Amino acid sequence: MQGALTSMMQQYRRLGSSIPADTLLLFRLGDFYELLFEDAREAAGLLNVALTKRNAVPMRGVPYHATQSYVAKLIKAVAASRSAAP
């Protein structure tokens, strides 16, 4: 799959490998902050929003002007899921 990845997707993978595994990476791309791969799947589930795909790679973008709202929702959802965990 590495050959099918765009240079942005490859950069996302490199950056993602340098941060803690339980951290979601938001990557600024034009007017959006994008989440890719497993980050996109997790964020879509937490935010109850649809995934898109490019080259079979799951993606979820949020407009930069609404980022604070989405990040607040993610923090609240993650906190709730961790407090509910045994």
PDB file of N, CA, C and O in Angstrom:
ATOM      1  N   MET A   1       0.822  -1.195   0.000  1.00  0.00           N
ATOM      2  CA  MET A   1       0.000   0.000   0.000  1.00  0.00           C
ATOM      3  C   MET A   1       0.863   1.255   0.000  1.00  0.00           C
ATOM      4  O   MET A   1       0.408   2.300  -0.465  1.00  0.00           O
ATOM      5  N   GLN A   2       2.070   1.191   0.495  1.00  0.00           N
ATOM      6  CA  GLN A   2       2.933   2.372   0.600  1.00  0.00           C
ATOM      7  C   GLN A   2       3.090   3.054  -0.751  1.00  0.00           C
ATOM      8  O   GLN A   2       3.132   4.283  -0.806  1.00  0.00           O
ATOM      9  N   GLY A   3       3.178   2.288  -1.856  1.00  0.00           N
ATOM     10  CA  GLY A   3       3.327   2.879  -3.171  1.00  0.00           C
ATOM     11  C   GLY A   3       2.101   3.675  -3.598  1.00  0.00           C
ATOM     12  O   GLY A   3       2.223   4.614  -4.384  1.00  0.00           O
ATOM     13  N   ALA A   4       0.925   3.318  -3.096  1.00  0.00           N
ATOM     14  CA  ALA A   4      -0.318   3.995  -3.460  1.00  0.00           C
ATOM     15  C   ALA A   4      -0.554   5.253  -2.633  1.00  0.00           C
ATOM     16  O   ALA A   4      -1.467   6.024  -2.927  1.00  0.00           O
ATOM     17  N   LEU A   5       0.246   5.463  -1.619  1.00  0.00           N
ATOM     18  CA  LEU A   5       0.041   6.612  -0.741  1.00  0.00           C
ATOM     19  C   LEU A   5       0.613   7.878  -1.365  1.00  0.00           C
ATOM     20  O   LEU A   5       1.691   7.861  -1.958  1.00  0.00           O
ATOM     21  N   THR A   6      -0.121   8.970  -1.224  1.00  0.00           N
ATOM     22  CA  THR A   6       0.393  10.259  -1.680  1.00  0.00           C
ATOM     23  C   THR A   6       1.523  10.701  -0.753  1.00  0.00           C
ATOM     24  O   THR A   6       1.713  10.122   0.316  1.00  0.00           O
ATOM     25  N   SER A   7       2.260  11.711  -1.156  1.00  0.00           N
ATOM     26  CA  SER A   7       3.352  12.200  -0.304  1.00  0.00           C
ATOM     27  C   SER A   7       2.796  12.745   1.010  1.00  0.00           C
ATOM     28  O   SER A   7       3.438  12.608   2.052  1.00  0.00           O
ATOM     29  N   MET A   8       1.609  13.362   0.978  1.00  0.00           N
ATOM     30  CA  MET A   8       0.984  13.857   2.211  1.00  0.00           C
ATOM     31  C   MET A   8       0.654  12.700   3.150  1.00  0.00           C
ATOM     32  O   MET A   8       0.871  12.794   4.358  1.00  0.00           O
ATOM     33  N   MET A   9       0.130  11.615   2.594  1.00  0.00           N
ATOM     34  CA  MET A   9      -0.207  10.441   3.412  1.00  0.00           C
ATOM     35  C   MET A   9       1.054   9.816   4.009  1.00  0.00           C
ATOM     36  O   MET A   9       1.047   9.374   5.158  1.00  0.00           O
ATOM     37  N   GLN A  10       2.116   9.779   3.242  1.00  0.00           N
ATOM     38  CA  GLN A  10       3.382   9.258   3.752  1.00  0.00           C
ATOM     39  C   GLN A  10       3.905  10.138   4.885  1.00  0.00           C
ATOM     40  O   GLN A  10       4.397   9.634   5.894  1.00  0.00           O
ATOM     41  N   GLN A  11       3.797  11.452   4.711  1.00  0.00           N
ATOM     42  CA  GLN A  11       4.225  12.374   5.768  1.00  0.00           C
ATOM     43  C   GLN A  11       3.366  12.187   7.012  1.00  0.00           C
ATOM     44  O   GLN A  11       3.886  12.217   8.127  1.00  0.00           O
ATOM     45  N   TYR A  12       2.058  11.993   6.840  1.00  0.00           N
ATOM     46  CA  TYR A  12       1.154  11.743   7.969  1.00  0.00           C
ATOM     47  C   TYR A  12       1.606  10.496   8.736  1.00  0.00           C
ATOM     48  O   TYR A  12       1.659  10.498   9.966  1.00  0.00           O
ATOM     49  N   ARG A  13       1.931   9.430   7.992  1.00  0.00           N
ATOM     50  CA  ARG A  13       2.414   8.194   8.635  1.00  0.00           C
ATOM     51  C   ARG A  13       3.685   8.457   9.442  1.00  0.00           C
ATOM     52  O   ARG A  13       3.801   8.015  10.585  1.00  0.00           O
ATOM     53  N   ARG A  14       4.639   9.179   8.844  1.00  0.00           N
ATOM     54  CA  ARG A  14       5.893   9.473   9.547  1.00  0.00           C
ATOM     55  C   ARG A  14       5.627  10.266  10.814  1.00  0.00           C
ATOM     56  O   ARG A  14       6.144   9.919  11.876  1.00  0.00           O
ATOM     57  N   LEU A  15       4.834  11.322  10.724  1.00  0.00           N
ATOM     58  CA  LEU A  15       4.521  12.136  11.908  1.00  0.00           C
ATOM     59  C   LEU A  15       3.769  11.312  12.946  1.00  0.00           C
ATOM     60  O   LEU A  15       4.058  11.398  14.140  1.00  0.00           O
ATOM     61  N   GLY A  16       2.811  10.518  12.495  1.00  0.00           N
ATOM     62  CA  GLY A  16       2.029   9.692  13.412  1.00  0.00           C
ATOM     63  C   GLY A  16       2.872   8.684  14.176  1.00  0.00           C
ATOM     64  O   GLY A  16       2.572   8.347  15.322  1.00  0.00           O
ATOM     65  N   SER A  17       3.929   8.206  13.530  1.00  0.00           N
ATOM     66  CA  SER A  17       4.789   7.222  14.210  1.00  0.00           C
ATOM     67  C   SER A  17       5.669   7.875  15.273  1.00  0.00           C
ATOM     68  O   SER A  17       6.288   7.175  16.074  1.00  0.00           O
ATOM     69  N   SER A  18       5.733   9.208  15.291  1.00  0.00           N
ATOM     70  CA  SER A  18       6.601   9.905  16.246  1.00  0.00           C
ATOM     71  C   SER A  18       5.841  10.431  17.469  1.00  0.00           C
ATOM     72  O   SER A  18       6.431  11.079  18.334  1.00  0.00           O
ATOM     73  N   ILE A  19       4.537  10.154  17.541  1.00  0.00           N
ATOM     74  CA  ILE A  19       3.733  10.620  18.678  1.00  0.00           C
ATOM     75  C   ILE A  19       3.138   9.419  19.395  1.00  0.00           C
ATOM     76  O   ILE A  19       3.099   8.329  18.825  1.00  0.00           O
ATOM     77  N   PRO A  20       2.670   9.588  20.637  1.00  0.00           N
ATOM     78  CA  PRO A  20       2.086   8.449  21.360  1.00  0.00           C
ATOM     79  C   PRO A  20       0.938   7.803  20.589  1.00  0.00           C
ATOM     80  O   PRO A  20       0.182   8.489  19.901  1.00  0.00           O
ATOM     81  N   ALA A  21       0.811   6.498  20.706  1.00  0.00           N
ATOM     82  CA  ALA A  21      -0.186   5.732  19.948  1.00  0.00           C
ATOM     83  C   ALA A  21      -1.618   6.143  20.250  1.00  0.00           C
ATOM     84  O   ALA A  21      -2.495   5.979  19.402  1.00  0.00           O
ATOM     85  N   ASP A  22      -1.873   6.673  21.438  1.00  0.00           N
ATOM     86  CA  ASP A  22      -3.250   7.049  21.790  1.00  0.00           C
ATOM     87  C   ASP A  22      -3.556   8.515  21.473  1.00  0.00           C
ATOM     88  O   ASP A  22      -4.488   9.090  22.034  1.00  0.00           O
ATOM     89  N   THR A  23      -2.776   9.115  20.580  1.00  0.00           N
ATOM     90  CA  THR A  23      -2.943  10.506  20.189  1.00  0.00           C
ATOM     91  C   THR A  23      -3.478  10.582  18.768  1.00  0.00           C
ATOM     92  O   THR A  23      -2.976   9.896  17.877  1.00  0.00           O
ATOM     93  N   LEU A  24      -4.496  11.414  18.550  1.00  0.00           N
ATOM     94  CA  LEU A  24      -5.009  11.643  17.202  1.00  0.00           C
ATOM     95  C   LEU A  24      -4.228  12.795  16.573  1.00  0.00           C
ATOM     96  O   LEU A  24      -4.020  13.833  17.201  1.00  0.00           O
ATOM     97  N   LEU A  25      -3.804  12.600  15.340  1.00  0.00           N
ATOM     98  CA  LEU A  25      -3.034  13.611  14.617  1.00  0.00           C
ATOM     99  C   LEU A  25      -3.954  14.347  13.656  1.00  0.00           C
ATOM    100  O   LEU A  25      -4.564  13.729  12.783  1.00  0.00           O
ATOM    101  N   LEU A  26      -4.058  15.664  13.808  1.00  0.00           N
ATOM    102  CA  LEU A  26      -4.799  16.512  12.877  1.00  0.00           C
ATOM    103  C   LEU A  26      -3.776  17.219  12.004  1.00  0.00           C
ATOM    104  O   LEU A  26      -2.872  17.886  12.508  1.00  0.00           O
ATOM    105  N   PHE A  27      -3.921  17.070  10.709  1.00  0.00           N
ATOM    106  CA  PHE A  27      -2.939  17.528   9.730  1.00  0.00           C
ATOM    107  C   PHE A  27      -3.574  18.613   8.878  1.00  0.00           C
ATOM    108  O   PHE A  27      -4.544  18.341   8.170  1.00  0.00           O
ATOM    109  N   ARG A  28      -3.053  19.844   8.925  1.00  0.00           N
ATOM    110  CA  ARG A  28      -3.630  20.959   8.167  1.00  0.00           C
ATOM    111  C   ARG A  28      -3.367  20.765   6.685  1.00  0.00           C
ATOM    112  O   ARG A  28      -2.228  20.601   6.250  1.00  0.00           O
ATOM    113  N   LEU A  29      -4.449  20.789   5.923  1.00  0.00           N
ATOM    114  CA  LEU A  29      -4.370  20.621   4.479  1.00  0.00           C
ATOM    115  C   LEU A  29      -5.349  21.603   3.844  1.00  0.00           C
ATOM    116  O   LEU A  29      -6.545  21.324   3.752  1.00  0.00           O
ATOM    117  N   GLY A  30      -4.844  22.737   3.411  1.00  0.00           N
ATOM    118  CA  GLY A  30      -5.723  23.767   2.858  1.00  0.00           C
ATOM    119  C   GLY A  30      -6.633  24.335   3.931  1.00  0.00           C
ATOM    120  O   GLY A  30      -6.163  24.799   4.970  1.00  0.00           O
ATOM    121  N   ASP A  31      -7.920  24.300   3.682  1.00  0.00           N
ATOM    122  CA  ASP A  31      -8.910  24.834   4.622  1.00  0.00           C
ATOM    123  C   ASP A  31      -9.422  23.799   5.611  1.00  0.00           C
ATOM    124  O   ASP A  31     -10.407  24.047   6.307  1.00  0.00           O
ATOM    125  N   PHE A  32      -8.769  22.637   5.687  1.00  0.00           N
ATOM    126  CA  PHE A  32      -9.227  21.562   6.553  1.00  0.00           C
ATOM    127  C   PHE A  32      -8.089  21.029   7.421  1.00  0.00           C
ATOM    128  O   PHE A  32      -6.913  21.136   7.074  1.00  0.00           O
ATOM    129  N   TYR A  33      -8.468  20.462   8.543  1.00  0.00           N
ATOM    130  CA  TYR A  33      -7.583  19.611   9.327  1.00  0.00           C
ATOM    131  C   TYR A  33      -8.036  18.190   9.036  1.00  0.00           C
ATOM    132  O   TYR A  33      -9.197  17.849   9.263  1.00  0.00           O
ATOM    133  N   GLU A  34      -7.139  17.368   8.542  1.00  0.00           N
ATOM    134  CA  GLU A  34      -7.460  16.001   8.146  1.00  0.00           C
ATOM    135  C   GLU A  34      -6.938  14.998   9.163  1.00  0.00           C
ATOM    136  O   GLU A  34      -5.877  15.180   9.760  1.00  0.00           O
ATOM    137  N   LEU A  35      -7.706  13.946   9.339  1.00  0.00           N
ATOM    138  CA  LEU A  35      -7.263  12.765  10.071  1.00  0.00           C
ATOM    139  C   LEU A  35      -7.289  11.623   9.059  1.00  0.00           C
ATOM    140  O   LEU A  35      -8.215  11.528   8.253  1.00  0.00           O
ATOM    141  N   LEU A  36      -6.284  10.764   9.099  1.00  0.00           N
ATOM    142  CA  LEU A  36      -6.176   9.671   8.135  1.00  0.00           C
ATOM    143  C   LEU A  36      -6.051   8.336   8.850  1.00  0.00           C
ATOM    144  O   LEU A  36      -5.796   8.280  10.053  1.00  0.00           O
ATOM    145  N   PHE A  37      -6.233   7.281   8.103  1.00  0.00           N
ATOM    146  CA  PHE A  37      -6.031   5.913   8.559  1.00  0.00           C
ATOM    147  C   PHE A  37      -6.877   5.625   9.804  1.00  0.00           C
ATOM    148  O   PHE A  37      -8.062   5.956   9.842  1.00  0.00           O
ATOM    149  N   GLU A  38      -6.274   5.016  10.806  1.00  0.00           N
ATOM    150  CA  GLU A  38      -7.012   4.663  12.027  1.00  0.00           C
ATOM    151  C   GLU A  38      -7.479   5.896  12.797  1.00  0.00           C
ATOM    152  O   GLU A  38      -8.516   5.852  13.459  1.00  0.00           O
ATOM    153  N   ASP A  39      -6.732   6.988  12.720  1.00  0.00           N
ATOM    154  CA  ASP A  39      -7.173   8.228  13.374  1.00  0.00           C
ATOM    155  C   ASP A  39      -8.524   8.667  12.814  1.00  0.00           C
ATOM    156  O   ASP A  39      -9.404   9.093  13.562  1.00  0.00           O
ATOM    157  N   ALA A  40      -8.685   8.558  11.484  1.00  0.00           N
ATOM    158  CA  ALA A  40      -9.946   8.942  10.844  1.00  0.00           C
ATOM    159  C   ALA A  40     -11.082   8.044  11.312  1.00  0.00           C
ATOM    160  O   ALA A  40     -12.174   8.526  11.614  1.00  0.00           O
ATOM    161  N   ARG A  41     -10.829   6.743  11.372  1.00  0.00           N
ATOM    162  CA  ARG A  41     -11.868   5.805  11.838  1.00  0.00           C
ATOM    163  C   ARG A  41     -12.282   6.119  13.271  1.00  0.00           C
ATOM    164  O   ARG A  41     -13.470   6.170  13.587  1.00  0.00           O
ATOM    165  N   GLU A  42     -11.295   6.327  14.130  1.00  0.00           N
ATOM    166  CA  GLU A  42     -11.603   6.607  15.533  1.00  0.00           C
ATOM    167  C   GLU A  42     -12.354   7.927  15.681  1.00  0.00           C
ATOM    168  O   GLU A  42     -13.352   7.994  16.399  1.00  0.00           O
ATOM    169  N   ALA A  43     -11.890   8.963  15.017  1.00  0.00           N
ATOM    170  CA  ALA A  43     -12.543  10.269  15.114  1.00  0.00           C
ATOM    171  C   ALA A  43     -13.962  10.220  14.551  1.00  0.00           C
ATOM    172  O   ALA A  43     -14.875  10.815  15.124  1.00  0.00           O
ATOM    173  N   ALA A  44     -14.154   9.524  13.446  1.00  0.00           N
ATOM    174  CA  ALA A  44     -15.490   9.423  12.852  1.00  0.00           C
ATOM    175  C   ALA A  44     -16.457   8.743  13.816  1.00  0.00           C
ATOM    176  O   ALA A  44     -17.611   9.152  13.941  1.00  0.00           O
ATOM    177  N   GLY A  45     -15.981   7.709  14.491  1.00  0.00           N
ATOM    178  CA  GLY A  45     -16.824   7.038  15.472  1.00  0.00           C
ATOM    179  C   GLY A  45     -17.128   7.915  16.667  1.00  0.00           C
ATOM    180  O   GLY A  45     -18.261   7.940  17.149  1.00  0.00           O
ATOM    181  N   LEU A  46     -16.140   8.629  17.146  1.00  0.00           N
ATOM    182  CA  LEU A  46     -16.331   9.502  18.307  1.00  0.00           C
ATOM    183  C   LEU A  46     -17.235  10.689  17.979  1.00  0.00           C
ATOM    184  O   LEU A  46     -18.013  11.131  18.825  1.00  0.00           O
ATOM    185  N   LEU A  47     -17.133  11.203  16.756  1.00  0.00           N
ATOM    186  CA  LEU A  47     -17.904  12.377  16.360  1.00  0.00           C
ATOM    187  C   LEU A  47     -19.214  12.022  15.660  1.00  0.00           C
ATOM    188  O   LEU A  47     -20.037  12.895  15.382  1.00  0.00           O
ATOM    189  N   ASN A  48     -19.400  10.725  15.376  1.00  0.00           N
ATOM    190  CA  ASN A  48     -20.596  10.259  14.669  1.00  0.00           C
ATOM    191  C   ASN A  48     -20.732  10.957  13.311  1.00  0.00           C
ATOM    192  O   ASN A  48     -21.793  11.480  12.972  1.00  0.00           O
ATOM    193  N   VAL A  49     -19.638  10.953  12.544  1.00  0.00           N
ATOM    194  CA  VAL A  49     -19.622  11.537  11.207  1.00  0.00           C
ATOM    195  C   VAL A  49     -19.106  10.493  10.211  1.00  0.00           C
ATOM    196  O   VAL A  49     -18.487   9.504  10.601  1.00  0.00           O
ATOM    197  N   ALA A  50     -19.365  10.725   8.934  1.00  0.00           N
ATOM    198  CA  ALA A  50     -18.979   9.783   7.883  1.00  0.00           C
ATOM    199  C   ALA A  50     -17.502   9.896   7.533  1.00  0.00           C
ATOM    200  O   ALA A  50     -16.883  10.950   7.684  1.00  0.00           O
ATOM    201  N   LEU A  51     -16.958   8.781   7.062  1.00  0.00           N
ATOM    202  CA  LEU A  51     -15.594   8.746   6.542  1.00  0.00           C
ATOM    203  C   LEU A  51     -15.620   8.972   5.037  1.00  0.00           C
ATOM    204  O   LEU A  51     -16.596   8.633   4.367  1.00  0.00           O
ATOM    205  N   THR A  52     -14.555   9.539   4.516  1.00  0.00           N
ATOM    206  CA  THR A  52     -14.324   9.556   3.080  1.00  0.00           C
ATOM    207  C   THR A  52     -13.082   8.715   2.830  1.00  0.00           C
ATOM    208  O   THR A  52     -12.417   8.286   3.773  1.00  0.00           O
ATOM    209  N   LYS A  53     -12.768   8.478   1.558  1.00  0.00           N
ATOM    210  CA  LYS A  53     -11.578   7.691   1.231  1.00  0.00           C
ATOM    211  C   LYS A  53     -10.880   8.286   0.031  1.00  0.00           C
ATOM    212  O   LYS A  53     -11.503   8.873  -0.853  1.00  0.00           O
ATOM    213  N   ARG A  54      -9.575   8.119   0.024  1.00  0.00           N
ATOM    214  CA  ARG A  54      -8.753   8.444  -1.140  1.00  0.00           C
ATOM    215  C   ARG A  54      -7.708   7.353  -1.262  1.00  0.00           C
ATOM    216  O   ARG A  54      -7.003   7.059  -0.297  1.00  0.00           O
ATOM    217  N   ASN A  55      -7.601   6.755  -2.428  1.00  0.00           N
ATOM    218  CA  ASN A  55      -6.692   5.618  -2.624  1.00  0.00           C
ATOM    219  C   ASN A  55      -6.933   4.547  -1.568  1.00  0.00           C
ATOM    220  O   ASN A  55      -5.990   3.931  -1.072  1.00  0.00           O
ATOM    221  N   ALA A  56      -8.203   4.328  -1.227  1.00  0.00           N
ATOM    222  CA  ALA A  56      -8.631   3.336  -0.233  1.00  0.00           C
ATOM    223  C   ALA A  56      -8.172   3.670   1.184  1.00  0.00           C
ATOM    224  O   ALA A  56      -8.243   2.813   2.064  1.00  0.00           O
ATOM    225  N   VAL A  57      -7.708   4.883   1.422  1.00  0.00           N
ATOM    226  CA  VAL A  57      -7.270   5.319   2.748  1.00  0.00           C
ATOM    227  C   VAL A  57      -8.413   6.094   3.411  1.00  0.00           C
ATOM    228  O   VAL A  57      -8.886   7.079   2.845  1.00  0.00           O
ATOM    229  N   PRO A  58      -8.866   5.673   4.595  1.00  0.00           N
ATOM    230  CA  PRO A  58      -9.914   6.422   5.292  1.00  0.00           C
ATOM    231  C   PRO A  58      -9.448   7.822   5.666  1.00  0.00           C
ATOM    232  O   PRO A  58      -8.324   8.019   6.127  1.00  0.00           O
ATOM    233  N   MET A  59     -10.343   8.795   5.455  1.00  0.00           N
ATOM    234  CA  MET A  59     -10.030  10.189   5.771  1.00  0.00           C
ATOM    235  C   MET A  59     -11.245  10.826   6.444  1.00  0.00           C
ATOM    236  O   MET A  59     -12.391  10.462   6.178  1.00  0.00           O
ATOM    237  N   ARG A  60     -10.962  11.782   7.318  1.00  0.00           N
ATOM    238  CA  ARG A  60     -12.022  12.591   7.928  1.00  0.00           C
ATOM    239  C   ARG A  60     -11.460  13.985   8.093  1.00  0.00           C
ATOM    240  O   ARG A  60     -10.470  14.174   8.799  1.00  0.00           O
ATOM    241  N   GLY A  61     -12.069  14.951   7.462  1.00  0.00           N
ATOM    242  CA  GLY A  61     -11.595  16.323   7.556  1.00  0.00           C
ATOM    243  C   GLY A  61     -12.586  17.211   8.278  1.00  0.00           C
ATOM    244  O   GLY A  61     -13.794  16.985   8.219  1.00  0.00           O
ATOM    245  N   VAL A  62     -12.078  18.209   8.950  1.00  0.00           N
ATOM    246  CA  VAL A  62     -12.931  19.220   9.582  1.00  0.00           C
ATOM    247  C   VAL A  62     -12.444  20.591   9.122  1.00  0.00           C
ATOM    248  O   VAL A  62     -11.239  20.829   9.040  1.00  0.00           O
ATOM    249  N   PRO A  63     -13.385  21.500   8.821  1.00  0.00           N
ATOM    250  CA  PRO A  63     -12.979  22.832   8.375  1.00  0.00           C
ATOM    251  C   PRO A  63     -12.152  23.538   9.444  1.00  0.00           C
ATOM    252  O   PRO A  63     -12.453  23.444  10.634  1.00  0.00           O
ATOM    253  N   TYR A  64     -11.115  24.242   9.017  1.00  0.00           N
ATOM    254  CA  TYR A  64     -10.223  24.885   9.988  1.00  0.00           C
ATOM    255  C   TYR A  64     -10.974  25.849  10.898  1.00  0.00           C
ATOM    256  O   TYR A  64     -10.625  25.990  12.070  1.00  0.00           O
ATOM    257  N   HIS A  65     -11.998  26.513  10.374  1.00  0.00           N
ATOM    258  CA  HIS A  65     -12.718  27.503  11.188  1.00  0.00           C
ATOM    259  C   HIS A  65     -13.605  26.851  12.248  1.00  0.00           C
ATOM    260  O   HIS A  65     -14.087  27.530  13.155  1.00  0.00           O
ATOM    261  N   ALA A  66     -13.825  25.532  12.139  1.00  0.00           N
ATOM    262  CA  ALA A  66     -14.640  24.819  13.123  1.00  0.00           C
ATOM    263  C   ALA A  66     -13.806  23.870  13.976  1.00  0.00           C
ATOM    264  O   ALA A  66     -14.353  23.064  14.730  1.00  0.00           O
ATOM    265  N   THR A  67     -12.489  23.963  13.859  1.00  0.00           N
ATOM    266  CA  THR A  67     -11.611  23.017  14.546  1.00  0.00           C
ATOM    267  C   THR A  67     -11.798  23.022  16.053  1.00  0.00           C
ATOM    268  O   THR A  67     -11.824  21.956  16.667  1.00  0.00           O
ATOM    269  N   GLN A  68     -11.930  24.193  16.668  1.00  0.00           N
ATOM    270  CA  GLN A  68     -12.088  24.248  18.132  1.00  0.00           C
ATOM    271  C   GLN A  68     -13.295  23.445  18.584  1.00  0.00           C
ATOM    272  O   GLN A  68     -13.228  22.730  19.584  1.00  0.00           O
ATOM    273  N   SER A  69     -14.378  23.555  17.866  1.00  0.00           N
ATOM    274  CA  SER A  69     -15.592  22.824  18.211  1.00  0.00           C
ATOM    275  C   SER A  69     -15.382  21.319  18.100  1.00  0.00           C
ATOM    276  O   SER A  69     -15.775  20.568  18.993  1.00  0.00           O
ATOM    277  N   TYR A  70     -14.761  20.874  17.002  1.00  0.00           N
ATOM    278  CA  TYR A  70     -14.526  19.442  16.809  1.00  0.00           C
ATOM    279  C   TYR A  70     -13.531  18.890  17.815  1.00  0.00           C
ATOM    280  O   TYR A  70     -13.711  17.783  18.324  1.00  0.00           O
ATOM    281  N   VAL A  71     -12.489  19.646  18.104  1.00  0.00           N
ATOM    282  CA  VAL A  71     -11.506  19.183  19.095  1.00  0.00           C
ATOM    283  C   VAL A  71     -12.152  19.077  20.469  1.00  0.00           C
ATOM    284  O   VAL A  71     -11.884  18.128  21.205  1.00  0.00           O
ATOM    285  N   ALA A  72     -12.993  20.030  20.820  1.00  0.00           N
ATOM    286  CA  ALA A  72     -13.707  19.964  22.107  1.00  0.00           C
ATOM    287  C   ALA A  72     -14.582  18.716  22.167  1.00  0.00           C
ATOM    288  O   ALA A  72     -14.633  18.047  23.199  1.00  0.00           O
ATOM    289  N   LYS A  73     -15.273  18.396  21.066  1.00  0.00           N
ATOM    290  CA  LYS A  73     -16.109  17.183  21.020  1.00  0.00           C
ATOM    291  C   LYS A  73     -15.258  15.930  21.159  1.00  0.00           C
ATOM    292  O   LYS A  73     -15.639  14.988  21.853  1.00  0.00           O
ATOM    293  N   LEU A  74     -14.094  15.920  20.493  1.00  0.00           N
ATOM    294  CA  LEU A  74     -13.203  14.759  20.595  1.00  0.00           C
ATOM    295  C   LEU A  74     -12.707  14.571  22.023  1.00  0.00           C
ATOM    296  O   LEU A  74     -12.700  13.452  22.536  1.00  0.00           O
ATOM    297  N   ILE A  75     -12.295  15.652  22.663  1.00  0.00           N
ATOM    298  CA  ILE A  75     -11.804  15.563  24.037  1.00  0.00           C
ATOM    299  C   ILE A  75     -12.899  15.038  24.956  1.00  0.00           C
ATOM    300  O   ILE A  75     -12.651  14.169  25.793  1.00  0.00           O
ATOM    301  N   LYS A  76     -14.099  15.563  24.801  1.00  0.00           N
ATOM    302  CA  LYS A  76     -15.224  15.128  25.630  1.00  0.00           C
ATOM    303  C   LYS A  76     -15.550  13.649  25.384  1.00  0.00           C
ATOM    304  O   LYS A  76     -15.792  12.902  26.332  1.00  0.00           O
ATOM    305  N   ALA A  77     -15.555  13.228  24.114  1.00  0.00           N
ATOM    306  CA  ALA A  77     -15.856  11.834  23.782  1.00  0.00           C
ATOM    307  C   ALA A  77     -14.785  10.878  24.297  1.00  0.00           C
ATOM    308  O   ALA A  77     -15.103   9.807  24.813  1.00  0.00           O
ATOM    309  N   VAL A  78     -13.531  11.259  24.160  1.00  0.00           N
ATOM    310  CA  VAL A  78     -12.437  10.405  24.642  1.00  0.00           C
ATOM    311  C   VAL A  78     -12.482  10.306  26.166  1.00  0.00           C
ATOM    312  O   VAL A  78     -12.310   9.222  26.724  1.00  0.00           O
ATOM    313  N   ALA A  79     -12.712  11.423  26.832  1.00  0.00           N
ATOM    314  CA  ALA A  79     -12.807  11.405  28.296  1.00  0.00           C
ATOM    315  C   ALA A  79     -13.953  10.508  28.755  1.00  0.00           C
ATOM    316  O   ALA A  79     -13.806   9.745  29.710  1.00  0.00           O
ATOM    317  N   ALA A  80     -15.085  10.601  28.077  1.00  0.00           N
ATOM    318  CA  ALA A  80     -16.240   9.772  28.444  1.00  0.00           C
ATOM    319  C   ALA A  80     -15.957   8.292  28.196  1.00  0.00           C
ATOM    320  O   ALA A  80     -16.331   7.447  29.010  1.00  0.00           O
ATOM    321  N   SER A  81     -15.303   7.971  27.083  1.00  0.00           N
ATOM    322  CA  SER A  81     -15.018   6.570  26.794  1.00  0.00           C
ATOM    323  C   SER A  81     -13.992   5.993  27.758  1.00  0.00           C
ATOM    324  O   SER A  81     -14.068   4.817  28.112  1.00  0.00           O
ATOM    325  N   ARG A  82     -13.037   6.805  28.183  1.00  0.00           N
ATOM    326  CA  ARG A  82     -12.034   6.313  29.133  1.00  0.00           C
ATOM    327  C   ARG A  82     -12.600   6.163  30.530  1.00  0.00           C
ATOM    328  O   ARG A  82     -12.199   5.264  31.269  1.00  0.00           O
ATOM    329  N   SER A  83     -13.529   7.032  30.901  1.00  0.00           N
ATOM    330  CA  SER A  83     -14.123   6.915  32.242  1.00  0.00           C
ATOM    331  C   SER A  83     -15.083   5.728  32.307  1.00  0.00           C
ATOM    332  O   SER A  83     -15.322   5.177  33.382  1.00  0.00           O
ATOM    333  N   ALA A  84     -15.635   5.337  31.155  1.00  0.00           N
ATOM    334  CA  ALA A  84     -16.554   4.196  31.114  1.00  0.00           C
ATOM    335  C   ALA A  84     -15.805   2.861  31.037  1.00  0.00           C
ATOM    336  O   ALA A  84     -16.382   1.810  31.315  1.00  0.00           O
ATOM    337  N   ALA A  85     -14.537   2.901  30.665  1.00  0.00           N
ATOM    338  CA  ALA A  85     -13.750   1.677  30.546  1.00  0.00           C
ATOM    339  C   ALA A  85     -13.510   1.052  31.913  1.00  0.00           C
ATOM    340  O   ALA A  85     -13.330   1.758  32.905  1.00  0.00           O
ATOM    341  N   PRO A  86     -13.509  -0.285  31.960  1.00  0.00           N
ATOM    342  CA  PRO A  86     -13.297  -0.958  33.260  1.00  0.00           C
ATOM    343  C   PRO A  86     -11.914  -0.786  33.807  1.00  0.00           C
ATOM    344  O   PRO A  86     -11.609  -1.298  34.884  1.00  0.00           O
TER     345      PRO A  86
END
